[in-house]
Every structure is written in structure tokens, then in C-alpha cells.
Amino acid sequence: MAQNVQKKQSSRGMLMLVILWLAYVLFAMNWVTGSTLTPEIIKAFFKGPVSPLTMQVVNYSITLARVFANFLAAFILIKLGPKHAVTTALVLLMFSIIAVWIPNYWGYTVARMIMTLGGSMIIVYMNPVVARYVRTDRKIIANALNTVSYNFGAFVVALAFLFAGKFLRFDWQITLTVLASVSILYLLIWQLEAVNFNTKQDVDVGAHEEVHYGYRDAIRDPFVWHYSLGFGGFLFLYVLSITSLPSLFATYAPRVNGSLIELMVTGFGILGTVVGTMIGLTNHARKPILFWTGVLMILGSAATLIFAAKAPSLAYVAAGATGFIMFIMYPLYMNLPHEMPDMSPEKLTIIFGMFWAISYFVYTILNIIWSVILGNLGWTAAGEFWIFGSLLYLVFVLQLPETKPHELPKSMIKPV
């Protein structure tokens, strides 16, 4: 009898995780579609040309909203419980529908920011569900699927614009409305199927042991800062490659198809996730893999820019290789907190709330500087800054603890 109850709870937990995964894929599709349709959106709201800074203001507002959303995510979870916290996030995600029909660019931007509050909370809430319902030896698989969710959404959008770009661009409001409306379905399913659970229990230690860890602990935790600042550098490298850069190739490197570059990064990224997950199921040391894949993905990004102007076919190859390498490290990186001792769903929520907030703040600052450089110094200088800013990832990966220390010489091990 108890076994049947446990199996039923596990099935319910998996369904909750699937809904969260699909909701975050939808958020990613909304974000990337909006970025891809930026020329059409700007044309609808402005009569003449605008600066790169104005063109990117929606992306800035989205990333800034993610900063605030992730700080709030754990607080809302603690106050409302997992079911109602996610309900709140899904309601906020539905503002993507409202945004499309606001007849003002700045109102549109604010509504997209509210949409982002919901999407950002959803990625944070995946972690307590994984901690509660997924076995320790399978957490890397669940986290790999979660990490690839954004990439999967971006891949679908890239594929759609590659083969049906004219149709999707014909009326940007209809395109975004149809896409955003799916969020209503996810909200209904969540209300019917989701359940609450205790987020304080350390599921790996025992049902009666509670882990006490608050925002004050997170702020004083060196791991949180090293983990977050490093990822900010990665986000700068990755997000620009599938949002801002593809739409700019038409102006600065017209021989290259930006949608195909995006498709190569995201498509091969899915394959890279499979490899990264397979490595994560072993006891191989994490830090060397995280560092050297970081070196290769930065070199691959630089090669993509260089070849874009001179040899488009090589640019596509470089973009595919970069996406593949990026997503070898991504699931390993995102699973690090789950591999550390004394983790509860609530502690993971606080850590990942801080993590996403800090990393997106870093990304936003770097992105704004990049746009200013692009507008004032040109494409080449902006490209050089893009590569330079992403080096932040390598600096802080070296500061992270090794979660599989028995695979390393003692001289390379940092205390957890």
C-alpha cells in the first residue's frame, strides 16, 4: 500500500516537472521570438530608425526583470508553498498576451517584464521539484533536461523562422499572441494536478531533518558568488549568440543567415546536452571539464564572428561546434549545487534564486556596455568586447569547489 502511494506521488511529481519544463520552453520561445521580430516591432512603434540601445531595451528589461524575479522566487515559495508559488509564476507569464496589444512601446516593454517575472520564477521552481521527487543518481538527467529547456525553445523558434520566416513576420502581433496563449493551458493543468510539499526537508538525509539556510546565509556564501558571477560571463556569450547577434548579421555580415547561425548553436546544443548528461552520470571530476569546455566555446564564438564576414560556411560550422561545447558544460554546471551536501528543496531555491539574479544582473550590465560600444565604436569593437566579457566564466570556474574530489589530485581540490 505504501509503495503504491509512493509511486503515485512520484508520478505526480514527474507530471509537475513536465509542466514546469514546458512552461519554461514557452517562455524561451516568447523571448526569442520577440527578439527575432524586433525590426517589425520597432517599425510598428517608431516612425524612423532608432539607436541600438533603444532596439535592445526590451532585452535589457527582460534581463533586469529576471534579477528581481529570482530574488523574489524563494520568498514567494516559502510564503505560498510550491503549488501556489508556481501558480503565481504562470499567471505572470500570461502577461505575454497582454503585452502584444498595448499600443505603446514602453507599455509593451513593461508587460514583457512582468512576463519575465513569471518565466524566471519557473526555472527556479524546477529545482525544489527535482530535489523532492527525483532520485539522487538521476538528478543530473532531470537537471540536464531543465537546462536544455531554454535551448530547446530557442531551437524551435530558429527552425520556424528559417522555414516560415515570411509567414511569421507578416503580423508580429498574431504570431506572439498565438504563442503566448499556450500559457493558459499550462495554468489550468497545473491547478488540477499540482500538490504542495515540505521544502525544508533534506531529502537525501531523512524526512525529519531540516536544513536551515536563508538569504543572509546565501549572501555570505562564497560559492553562491563564484557560481553566479561565472555564469554571468557564460550568459553574455550564449544569450547574445541566439538573440541579438542573429538579427544584427543582416546589417553587419549580410552574407550570413542569422537564423541559421541560431539554429546551429541551439540544435548542436541539444546534442551537447546528451554528452554532458552522460559525463554527469559518471564520477569524472567536474572542474577540468567546465574549464576546458569554457575555453573552447569562447574560441568557437570568436571564430564564428571572424568567419561571418569572410567565410559563411565556416561560420556555421563554428557556431554548431560552439553550441555543442556550450551544452556539454551546461548540465554539469547546473547540477553542482545538487551534488553538494546538506541540500533541501528550500535551500536549493534560495541558492538558485540568488544565482539567476546575480548572473542576469552581470549579463545585463555587459549587454548594455556591448550595445553602447556597438552604437559608438562599431561591430568589430563590440565583437571584441563580447569575447572579452565572456572570460568572466573562466575566472570564476577556477574558484568553484570540486564536487567529485576523489577523481582529482589533492592539490586541485578546493574545500566545499
FENSUL-V302419 format. One record per backbone hydrogen bond with DSSP energy under -0.5 kcal/mol. CO is the residue of the C=O (numbers start at 1). NH is the residue of the N-H. E is the energy in kcal/mol with one decimal. If there is no record, write none. Layout:
BEGIN
[[CO;NH;E] [CO;NH;E]]
END
This chain:
BEGIN
[[1;5;-2.1] [2;6;-2.4] [3;7;-2.3] [4;8;-2.3] [5;9;-2.5] [6;10;-2.3] [7;11;-2.3] [8;12;-2.2] [9;13;-2.5] [10;14;-2.3] [11;15;-2.1] [12;16;-2.2] [13;17;-2.1] [14;18;-2.2] [15;19;-2.2] [16;20;-2.2] [17;21;-2.4] [18;22;-2.7] [19;23;-2.4] [20;24;-2.1] [21;25;-2.2] [22;26;-2.3] [23;27;-2.1] [24;28;-2.5] [25;29;-2.5] [26;30;-2.4] [27;31;-2.5] [28;32;-2.8] [29;33;-2.4] [30;34;-2.2] [31;35;-2.2] [32;36;-2.7] [33;37;-2.1] [35;38;-1.4] [37;41;-2.5] [38;42;-3.1] [39;43;-2.0] [40;44;-1.6] [41;45;-1.5] [42;46;-2.8] [51;55;-2.3] [52;56;-1.7] [54;57;-1.2] [56;60;-2.3] [57;61;-2.7] [58;62;-2.4] [59;63;-2.3] [60;64;-2.7] [61;65;-2.3] [62;66;-1.6] [63;67;-1.3] [64;68;-1.7] [65;69;-2.7] [66;70;-2.1] [67;71;-1.3] [68;72;-1.9] [69;73;-1.7] [70;74;-0.7] [71;75;-0.6] [72;76;-2.5] [73;77;-2.2] [74;78;-2.6] [75;79;-2.1] [76;80;-2.8] [77;81;-2.5] [80;84;-0.5] [81;85;-2.2] [82;86;-2.2] [83;87;-1.9] [84;88;-2.1] [85;89;-1.9] [86;90;-2.7] [87;91;-2.2] [88;92;-2.1] [89;93;-2.0] [90;94;-1.1] [92;95;-1.7] [93;96;-1.7] [94;97;-1.8] [94;98;-0.8] [95;99;-2.6] [96;100;-0.8] [97;101;-0.6] [98;101;-1.1] [99;102;-1.3] [101;103;-0.5] [102;104;-0.9] [104;108;-2.8] [105;109;-2.1] [106;110;-2.1] [107;111;-2.4] [108;112;-2.0] [109;113;-1.8] [110;114;-2.0] [111;115;-2.2] [112;116;-1.9] [113;117;-1.6] [114;118;-1.5] [115;119;-2.1] [116;120;-2.8] [117;121;-1.7] [118;122;-1.9] [119;123;-1.5] [120;124;-1.2] [121;125;-2.4] [122;126;-0.9] [124;127;-1.0] [124;128;-0.6] [125;129;-1.1] [126;130;-2.4] [127;131;-2.7] [128;132;-2.0] [129;133;-2.5] [130;134;-2.2] [135;138;-1.7] [135;139;-0.6] [136;139;-1.1] [138;141;-0.5] [138;142;-1.9] [139;143;-3.1] [140;144;-1.9] [141;145;-2.3] [142;146;-2.1] [143;147;-2.7] [144;148;-1.9] [146;149;-0.9] [146;150;-0.5] [147;151;-0.6] [148;152;-3.1] [149;153;-2.2] [150;154;-2.5] [151;155;-2.4] [152;156;-2.3] [153;157;-1.9] [154;158;-2.5] [155;159;-2.6] [156;160;-2.4] [157;161;-2.6] [158;162;-1.8] [159;163;-1.8] [160;164;-2.6] [161;165;-0.8] [164;168;-2.3] [165;169;-2.1] [166;170;-0.8] [167;170;-0.5] [167;171;-0.5] [171;175;-2.1] [172;176;-2.3] [173;177;-2.1] [174;178;-2.5] [175;179;-1.7] [176;180;-2.5] [177;181;-2.0] [179;182;-1.1] [180;183;-1.8] [181;184;-1.4] [181;185;-0.6] [182;185;-0.6] [182;186;-1.5] [183;187;-1.9] [184;188;-2.0] [185;189;-2.2] [186;190;-2.4] [187;191;-2.2] [188;192;-1.5] [189;193;-2.1] [190;194;-2.5] [199;346;-3.7] [200;211;-2.0] [201;203;-1.0] [201;345;-0.9] [202;205;-1.1] [202;206;-2.3] [206;209;-0.9] [208;210;-0.5] [209;202;-2.1] [210;212;-0.6] [211;213;-0.7] [214;218;-2.1] [215;219;-2.7] [216;220;-1.3] [218;221;-1.1] [220;222;-0.7] [221;224;-0.5] [221;225;-1.2] [222;226;-2.7] [223;227;-2.9] [224;228;-2.0] [225;229;-2.7] [226;230;-1.8] [227;231;-1.3] [228;232;-1.7] [229;233;-1.2] [230;234;-1.4] [231;235;-3.0] [232;236;-1.9] [233;237;-1.5] [234;238;-3.0] [235;239;-2.6] [235;240;-0.6] [236;240;-0.8] [237;241;-0.8] [238;242;-0.8] [239;242;-1.0] [239;243;-1.2] [240;245;-2.4] [243;247;-0.7] [244;248;-1.1] [245;248;-0.8] [245;249;-1.5] [246;250;-0.5] [248;251;-1.1] [248;252;-2.5] [249;253;-2.6] [253;256;-2.2] [256;258;-0.8] [257;261;-1.9] [258;262;-2.4] [259;263;-2.2] [260;264;-2.4] [261;265;-2.3] [262;266;-2.5] [263;267;-2.8] [264;268;-1.9] [265;269;-1.1] [266;270;-1.4] [267;271;-1.1] [268;272;-2.3] [269;273;-1.9] [270;274;-1.2] [271;275;-1.6] [272;276;-2.8] [273;277;-2.5] [274;278;-2.1] [275;279;-2.2] [276;280;-2.2] [277;281;-1.3] [279;282;-1.6] [285;289;-0.5] [286;290;-2.6] [287;291;-2.7] [288;292;-2.4] [289;293;-2.2] [290;294;-1.1] [291;295;-2.0] [292;296;-2.1] [293;297;-2.5] [294;298;-1.8] [295;299;-2.1] [296;300;-2.5] [297;301;-1.9] [298;302;-2.1] [299;303;-2.3] [300;304;-2.0] [301;305;-1.9] [302;306;-2.2] [303;307;-2.8] [304;308;-1.4] [305;309;-0.7] [306;309;-0.6] [306;310;-0.6] [307;311;-2.8] [311;314;-0.8] [311;315;-1.7] [312;316;-2.1] [313;317;-1.7] [314;318;-2.6] [315;319;-2.4] [316;320;-2.3] [317;321;-2.5] [318;322;-2.4] [319;323;-2.4] [320;324;-2.2] [321;325;-2.3] [322;326;-2.8] [323;327;-1.6] [325;328;-1.3] [325;329;-1.3] [326;330;-1.4] [327;331;-0.5] [328;332;-0.6] [329;333;-2.9] [330;334;-2.6] [331;335;-1.1] [332;336;-0.6] [333;336;-1.1] [335;339;-1.2] [336;339;-1.0] [337;340;-1.1] [344;348;-2.6] [345;349;-1.9] [346;350;-2.2] [347;351;-2.7] [348;352;-2.8] [349;353;-2.2] [350;354;-2.4] [351;355;-2.6] [352;356;-2.7] [353;357;-1.8] [354;358;-2.9] [355;359;-2.5] [356;360;-2.1] [357;361;-1.7] [358;362;-2.4] [359;363;-2.4] [360;364;-2.5] [361;365;-2.3] [362;366;-2.4] [363;367;-2.7] [364;368;-2.5] [365;369;-2.2] [366;370;-2.4] [367;371;-2.2] [368;372;-2.2] [369;373;-2.5] [370;374;-2.5] [371;375;-2.4] [372;376;-1.8] [373;377;-3.3] [373;378;-1.3] [374;378;-0.5] [378;382;-1.9] [379;383;-2.3] [380;384;-2.2] [381;385;-2.1] [382;386;-2.1] [383;387;-1.9] [384;388;-2.4] [385;389;-3.2] [386;390;-1.3] [387;391;-0.6] [388;391;-1.1] [389;392;-1.4] [390;393;-1.7] [391;395;-1.8] [392;396;-1.8] [393;397;-1.9] [394;398;-1.3] [396;399;-1.0] [397;400;-1.4] [401;403;-0.7] [402;405;-0.5] [404;407;-1.6] [405;408;-2.0] [409;412;-1.9] [410;413;-1.2] [414;402;-0.7]]
END
